[in-house]
Amino acid sequence: MGLSQSMLPEFDHEMANTRKTLERVPDEKFDWKPHDKSFPMGKLASHLANLPNWANVTIGMDEFDMAPDGQPVKTPECRSTSEVLETFDKNVTAARAAIAAVSDDTLFAPWSLLSNGNKILSLPRVAVLRSFVMNHIIHHRAQLGVYLRLNDVPVPSIYGPSADENM
């Protein structure tokens, strides 16, 4: 079994849990945010919907510049929960296919993140997939769970029961 095949069960599990969380986002709360420095709920959900695409960027490119010519790359922002879920599902499907097809040699090859042409970091692709894709999604999913709780929206069970769901 190659590395990519060993990653797929974890990827599938985390994406299913993320989708359960995204399903709970109320359309009428897209502009809500817990603090002035925080993302609005809709922007956070949109970010989560787009993050699986980083798997394709990581596997398909040797480097990515997040601010070419000093201009940050903009990702599409969704306007409704149904659009978030459609975007997420499309990105998860493409990311899973990319992970399933990638070789161990490619996973061990370096990948670099740039900003305005300056290297921010360089890591093996497998490390980028775990940290910048999966762990990044888990991090923002947890933030979204707090947003849901603060809005009295039931938080789904993820790794065990939540205060709102008994498994």
N, C-alpha and C positions, 0 to 999 in steps of 0.2 A: 504494500500500500504506500502510495506517495504522500507527500505532505498535503497536497491539495485535497486528496480524498479524506485525510484525517481531520481537515478543517471543516468539511462540509456539515457534519452533524452539529457542531457548535454554531456555525453560521446559521443553519436552519432554525435552531432553537432560539437564538438571539433575535433573528428577524421575525419569527412568530410572536415572541414576547413584545417586540417593538410595535408590531402591527396591532396587537391587542391594546396597547397604550394609545396609539394614534387614533384608533376607532373611537375612543372616549372624548376626543377633543370636540367641544361644542362650537358650532359655526359662530354663534353669537358671542363667543369669548375670544375670537381671533385677535382682537386688539388689547385684551387684558394682559397686564404684566404686574408682577409682585413688587417691582422696584423700578425707579427711573433708569437704573443701569442695566436692567434685565431686558432680554428679548421679549416682545409680545408673544403670546401663546401661538398665534398663527405662524409667525416667523420661525419660532422654535420647531413647530411641527413640520414646516416646510424644510428646514435645515435637516431634520431627521429623515424626511422623505428623500432628500437628495444625497445624503451621506453614503448609501450603498454604492453609488456611482464611483466613489473613490477607489473601489476595488478595480474597476475597469481602467481608471487612470493609472493606478499603481502597476497593474499587470501590463497594460498596453503602451506605456511610455517609460523612458529611462529617467525622466525628470519632469517636474511640473512647476511652472512659475505662477504663483498665486496673485502676483501683481506685476504683470508685464508692463514695461514702460511706466511703472509707478501707479498703474490703475488697477485696483483690486478686481479680480474676476467676480462677476455677479452670478449667482445661481438663481434659477427661477423661483419665484415665490408663489405659493398656492393661495387660493382665495376661499377654499372651503375644505371641509373634512373629506368629502368625496374626491376632490382633486388631490389632496395629500395622499390618500390611499391609492389612487390610480398611479401617481408619480412613484410612490414607494414600491408598489407591486412591480411596476415596469423596471425600476432600478434594481430591485432584489433579484428579479429573474435574470437580468443581464449580468449582474455581479456573480450570481451563483454559477452561471455558465462559464464566465471567465475564470473563476476559481477552479471549477471542475476540470478545465482544459489546460491549466498552466502546469508546466514541468517543474520538477524540483530545482533544476539548474536555474531556471528563471526566478524562482522564489528566493534562491540564495544570492542572486545578482543584486548589486546595489541600485537603489532608487534614491533620487534627491528631490527635496523640496526647495524651491527658490522663491525669492521675493525681489522683484525688480532686478533680476539677474544675479542676485547674491544668494549663495547657498546657505540655507538655514540649517539643513540637516541632510545626512545621507545614511541610509540604513538598508539592510537586506529587505527585499520586498516582503518576505514573510513577516518580518517585524512591523513593517508599515501596515500590512493587512490586519495584524492583531491589534496594534495600537491606534493608528489613525483611522481605521475603519471600524472594527468591532468594538474596541474599548471606547472610542469616541462616541459611537452610537449608544452604548450602555450608559455613558456619562450623561448625554443629553436626554436619554429616555428617563433617567432618574430625575433630572430637572423637571421634565414634563409631568412626572408623577406627583411632584410637589405642587406644581401649578394646578393639577387636577384636584388634589386634596384641598388646597386653599379655596377652590371654587365649589366644594362639596360634590364633586363628580367622583363616583366610585373608582378607586384605584384597582387595576387588575392584579391578580396574583402573578408573580413572575418566577421566583425561585422557591416559592412556598406560599402559604396563605397571606393575603393582605388583610388589613383591618376591615375591608369591605367584601372580601370573597374568601370563603372557606373552601379548600380543595376537598 
